[in-house]
């Protein structure tokens, strides 16, 4: 399918093209293993000399069809599915970093990712330096070291809703000879395609808007094919030098623009095994088929509610980049001209305790540990998703103690506002 095809058509049609007599709908290949006629056929698959399916931990036709659709939506050359967004971000970094290496990340990121980078990966000998994404290029550049292997950020940070200046981050990364990895979960490729602004690798928690119905946890990694690993061969020996676990195969020589995803699949997924189940991939595909319809409605509802909250005397502050007085409004007009997402961050006068009481009074809007699906839901990150962080770390991650994360669904916006109003009145 041509890259010029409209995203709406990609959402519905890409990834699975049935032949004569085959199912019109992408089938669930719910099998761990696949049959071959000869031992030699199987051996060639294990040596990466042929493409095909032999074990679902490495590849599965259902998963590959959905990964192909997501790659086309982002404008990338190849993609892989993972069991969660956490796995996607871990693999994206671990694919090019090993013990003794370092990477730089925006500090305004999801609390789980912050903990993964700052605590768990440190135990593996991989260090991270967190930087204020709004800092100058010069200031962010001081965080880089000779052993730095990547720069990471989120298009829209969860839950602070900072808008990443992707072009700025791309310039910084490329000036230091490393790729820019962008988590595009909240914006989705319907509202932003980071590759068009210089990003090299994109990750997703497909659990969120892509699935869209809170049915299945999953993640994805997409490679633009644009980063020249061989130009920085000494930095990325895993891609540019022989892999002894595959008889001395060199990924960049054997797979060209697909080297990064091939290595992530054949090596990292082979050994760590965080696969997405074919059934979850099937559900994800159903979600993707309506992504282009749901995102505009999420954004339309969220804009209306953000404007309502901004005028409400009980509300202390609102952060939604669609508001004209928002500090990220200009960046959003550049990178997110079709809309950002359905998530709003705000705080109430009276602080943390008032925020919690407000949430407990909601009826239509549910308190859940989730975000970005068809139903409107709410969370207090300092008490829930980010409760492992200290107050200092909360501030560093862009999470105010009174911050309420409201994920606006696709219900009638008047009903959502009525529920918010009755909860505020109590």
N, C-alpha and C positions, 0 to 999 in steps of 0.2 A: 504493500500500500504506500503510495507516494506521501512524502512529508507535507505536501501541500493540501492533503485532505483535511477537511474541517475537523476540529477536536470532537464535535458532536458525533460525526460519523465514525471516528476512531473509537470512541467510547462504546458504540453499539456493535461495530463490525470487525474491528481489528483482532488479530491473534488467532482466530479460528476460522479457516476457510474450508468448509466441508466439500468433499468430492462426491461424485455420483453415488447416491444411495447411503451416504453417511449422515449421522445426526445433524440437524440444523443447529441445535444448541450444543455448546461445548460439553463433551461428556466428562464424567468423573472417572478418571483412570485410577480406581481404588485398588491398586495392586502394588505390593512391595517390590515385585521383581518382574522381569521380562524374558521371554524365551528366545534362544538362538539355535541354529541348526548345527553349528560346529564350534569346537573349542577355540579355533583360530578367530572366529568372528567375535567371540567374547573377549579374547586376549587383546584384540585391536582396540576395543572400546576401553579397556582398562589402561592401555598405553596412550589414550587420547589420540590415536591415529585415525579412528573413525568416529563419526557422531552418531548417537543413538541412545537408547534407553536400556539400562540393565539393572538399576537399583534406585528406588525412589529417593533415597537420601541424597543422591547426587542430582538426578534429574527425573522429571515426570511430565508426561505430555500435557496434562491439565495445567500444571504450574507454569510450564514453559509458554503455553498459549497466553496466559494472563500476564506473565512477565513481558512478553512481546508487546502486548497491548499497552502496558504502562510505559515501556521504552518508547513506543511511538508517540504516546501522549506527551512525554517530556522532550521528545526530539533527540533521544539518545540512540546509541548503536546496539546496546545489549543491556539486559537486566536479569536479576535473580530475585526470587521470593525468599523470605525468611519467616521464621515462626512468630516474630514480633518486631515492632519498631526498635526495641532495645537491641535485639540481635542484629538488625540491619545496621545500626550505628556502630555497634561493636565490631562487626565484620568489616565495615567500610574502613575503619581505622586499622584494625588488626591485620588486614590484608597487606598493608604497606608499612606497618610498624612492628618492631620486635623489641625484646628486652634491651634496654640501653638507649632506646629512641625517645623522641619528644615530639609533641604536637601542640598547637595553639588553638584555643577555642574561645568563642564569644562566651562571656559569663552569663548572659541572658538566654538561658536554654532551659528545657524541661528538667525538673528536679531529678528524675530518674537518670537522665543522661549526664547531668552534673555529677551525680554520685558514681555512675559507671566510670566516667573519665577521671574524676579526682580521687576516688578511693579504690575501686576494684582494679582498674588498669594499672594503678600504681603498684599493686601487689604483683603484677606481671612484669614489673620493671619498665613500664612505659609511663613517662611523665607528661603532664599537661600544664600549660600556663593559661589561666583564664584572663581575658582582656575585656575591657568595656567596649562593646561594639560601636558605641558612639564616639569613641576616642579618635584622635587624628591618625592618619596613616603612619606618621613618624613615631607616635607613641606606641601603636600596636606593633610596629616593626621591631621595637626594642625587645619584644618577648621572644623573637626568633633566635635560635642557636644553630651551630653547624649540624647538629643531629636532628633538627626539626624536619618532620616528614609531611605535615598537612596543616591546613587551617580549616576550622569548622565553624558553622553558624546555622541559625534557623531563619528561614525567610520571615516568618512571624513567630516571635518567641512565645513559648507556652510556660506560664500563663500571662506574662507581662505585656505581650503584644507589641514588643519593639519591632520595628521594620528594619530588616538588615539592608545596609547599602551594599548590594551584591557586587557592583562594579568596583567599589573601593576595596572590598575584601579580595576580589579576584586580582586586582593590581598588586596588592600586598603579597598574596600567595605566590603569584607568578614571578615577582621580583626576587623572591627567595627560592625559586625553583621547586615549589611544591604545589600540589593540587588544592583547589578549594572544594570542600565537601559541604553541601547545603542540605539541611533537612527541610523539605518542602511540604510537610504534612498539612499544615493549616491552610496554606494558599491553594494547594493542589495545582496540577498543570493546567487546570481550567483558568485560574486567575494569575498564575505566574509560571514561567518556564525559565528557571535559573541558568540553564545552559546558554540562553540568548544574551545573558548579561555577564558571561565569563566564567561561570561555575564549571567544574570538571566532572564532579560526581554528585548525584542527588540521592537522598534517602527519603523513605516514607515510613511512617506507621500507617499501614493500610487499614488498621483497626478503625481509624477515624473516618473522615469524609469519603474515602474511596469505598470502603465497605458501606458506611452510611447508615447502618441499621443496628449497630451494636450486636452483631451476631458472631463475628469471628476475629480473633486476634491475628495479626500478621504484619509483615514488613516487606520492604523492597529496597534494592540498591540498583541504581541506573548509572551507566557510564556514558559520558558524552562521546568518548573516543577521541577527544581533542588534546588531552595531555600527552606530551611527548616524553614517555618514560625513559627512552634511550638517550635523550638529550641530557638526562640527569641520572645516568646509569649507576653511578656510585652511590646515590641516595637510595635507590630502589633495587637492590641486588636480588630480591625475591622475584622480581619481574624480568630482570635483564641478565641474570646469570643462570646457569643450568640448575634445574631442580632434580636432585638426586633421587627423590621419591618417584620420579617419572623418567628414569634412565637418562638423566641429563638434558631433558627437554627445557628449552628457554621460551618462556611465554610470549615475550614481545616478538621473537623471531617466528614462532609457530602460529601465533594467533593475531598478530597485528593490533588493530584497534579493539579487538575483543580480548586482549591479554588480561586486563584487570578483572573482568567478570569471570573469565575462564579460570584464573587462579583462585578467585574467591570460591568458586564452585568446586573445582577439582582438588583443592588443598584445604581451605578453611572449612567449607561445608563437609567435606569428606571426613575431617578429623573432629569437628565439634558438633555437627549434625543438627543444627537448629532449623530444621525444614518446616515449611508450611504444609499442612496436610492437603491432599488433593481436594477433599471436601470443602475445606476452608477457602481454597483457591476458587472453587466453583461458586461459593457464596460471594466472594470478593468480586468475581466477574459480573454477577448479577447487580451488585452495587455500582460497579463502573459503568454499566449500561445506562444509568440515569444520573451519573455525576454531573454532566453538563446541564441537566435540568434542575438539580437540587442546589448547586452552588449559588446561582443567581438568587434563588428564593431565600436561602440562608442569609445572604448578604443584604437583601432588601429588608427582611425582617429585623436583622441586627441593626441596620442603619436607623430604622424607625425607633427601635427601643433605645439605642444610644442617644438619640435626640431627645427622647422622653426623659431619660435619666438625667441628661445634662441640665434640663430645665427644672428638675425636681428639687425642692428646697431641702429635702432630707438626705440628698446625695452629696457627699463631700467632693468626689472627683470621678471622672470617667475617662478611660483610655480606650478609644476606638479610632483607628486611623482614618475612618471616613468622615470624622468631625473636622470642620475647617480650622478650628483653633488647636487641633492636636499637633503635638511636636513632630509627629511622623507623617503629617498630611501630605507634604510635598514629596517625600520619598514614596509614599503610597501611590500618589498620582503617577509617578514614574514607573514603578515596578508592578503596581496592582491597579491598573487603570479600570479594570472590569469589576473591581470589588476585592475585598481582602478575604474575609471569612465570616462565620457566624458567631465568633467568640468575642465577648466584651469583658473587659476588666474594669471594676469600679469599687469604690469604698463608700461607706455611709458615715454621716456625722455621728459621733459617739464611739467610733473605732471598732476594734475587734469583737467585743462582746455584742454590740449592736448588730454587726454583720451576721453573727451566728444566730441571734434571735430572729432576725429577718428571714434567714434561710429556713429555720424551723417552722415558720408560719406559712410557707408556700404550700400550695395544694396541687396545682397543675404541674408546676415545675418540680422535678424530682432531684433530691440530693443523691448523686451517684459518683463513683470514681470513674468517670468517663467524660468524654467531650466529643463534639463534632459528629453527632448522628441526627436522625430525623426528629427526635424528641428533644424538647428544651430541658436542659438540666443545669445544675448549679453545684459549685464546690468551693470550699474555703481552703486554698492551697496550704496556708501556714499550719492548718490543723490536719490536713489530709495528705496530699501528694508530696508536699515539701516538709513534712513534719520532722524528717531526719536532719534537716538543716538547722544550724544555729541562727540567731537573729542577724548576726553579721553576714552569714552566708545567704540568708534570705534577701537581704538588701543587695548583695553582690549579684544574685540571680535575678534581680528586678522584681522581687515579690514582696510587696508591702504587707505587714502583718494583718491589715484590715482588708486586703484584696479579696474580692469575690469574683470568681470566674463564672460567668454566665454564658453557657453554650446555647445559642438561640436556634431552635429547630425550625421546621417548615409548617408548623400549625398556623392557624389564623392568628395574625399578630395582635389583634384586639384582645383575644382571649389570654395571650401571654401577658400583655400589659395589665389587664384586669387583675390577674393573679399577683403580679408584682405590686400593684397598687394596694390591694387588700393586705398584703404582707407588710408593706411599709406603714400602713395606717395602724397596724397593731403594735 
